[in-house]
Amino acid sequence: MNNMPKNRMLKLKTRPVGAVTSDHFELVEEQMPELQEGQILVKVLYLSFDPTQRGWLNDVKSYVPPVQIGEVMRASSVGQVIDSKDSNFVSGDLVQGTFGWQEYAAVNSSTGIMPIQKVPEGIPPTSALSIYGITGLTAFFGMVEIGQPVEGDTVLVSGAAGATGSVAGQIARIKGAKNVIGIAGGAEKCNWVVNEAGFDSCIDYRNEDVAARIAELAPKGIDIYFDNVGGNILEIALAAIAQNARIVMCGAISSGYTMESLPPGPSTLTNLIIQRGRMEGFIVLDYADRFLEAIIALGTWVSEGKIVYQEDIAEGLENCPSTLARLFEGKNLGKQLLKISDLK
């Protein structure tokens, strides 16, 4: 182990109040740790970037503990085992876990938000973090279990060019929705949502009147709204729901997940009463025992050409803070990843 290179990592230095910048993290170099019994040493290949990571930087109670000052920033990751003292893993195994913003991780296979798992043979490492990762699984369970699309539904999806929203809309189509409408920022994203992801239409919230466009595209109302943004778009969508609508509360990226004052709740909330609608939040970890079911379904749909997905890959450990910021600046198209190292 003494011949191993040193490990570079980004540790949380100060908690951001607003936007995340490199000033909130410290890039440090430490000696590679000695492996203990039951541990594996992983060379990190790719990191996943998700809006929830911004929430983990706040010192507030959530579904997982906040990242502490001085800790390596948490992130879902794919890596390659280079040494093992765990009989379940051998050198060369491609694995998925919560390895964080660092080049190497010495971990127990049961640590992290979810246990470390081998990446199934034939799945590219990036796909394990995108379509078959948390975002793809979130889209699957959010739409199938909470949205419950049926034949003929009209479905509205915000954040439609993102990793979760784009897949959620395609799943609605597979399940029989007749009219799938996306909301995204900018002509390039909207074109991709319609021409590549196969939505019927896409509203450019930066350049169009969202309320007017929803009224035009869904004159009988919205049966399912898959919400990834919260804020004003949620307020507009609630005003346009049909009777017995289902509102899937997946994310609220418009809030920035910051500690700054949040906008007031939607003034149109009482429309849920009038339309007998249901509004439900969820965390994908609630369905951990069913992940394999979702991965098989997603894999089948991808192989049949019914689902397409996009990956936006940055490079370089030092660029982690700016890559996380891209999510909140609306710069990413599809799943935001960052490459740390090449697969051997």
Buried (B, 14 or more C-beta within 10 A) or exposed (E): EEEBEEBBBBBBBEBBEEBBEBEBBEBBEEEBBEBEEBBBBBBBBBBBBBBBBBBBBBEEEEEBEBBEEEEBBBBBBBBBBBBBBBEEBEEEBBBBBBBBBBBBBBBBBEBBBBEBEEBBEEBBBBBBBBBBBBBBBBBBBBBBBBBBBEEEBBBBBBBBBBBBBBBBBBBBBBBEBBBBBBBBBBEEBBBBBBEBBBBBBBBBBEEEEBBEBBBEBBEEBBBBBBBBBBBBBBBBBBBBBBEEBBBBBBBBBBBBBBBEEBEEEBEBBEBBEEBEBBBEEBBBBEBEEEBEBBBEBBBEBBEEEBBBBBBBBBEEBEBBBBBBBBBBEBBBBBBBBBBBBEEE
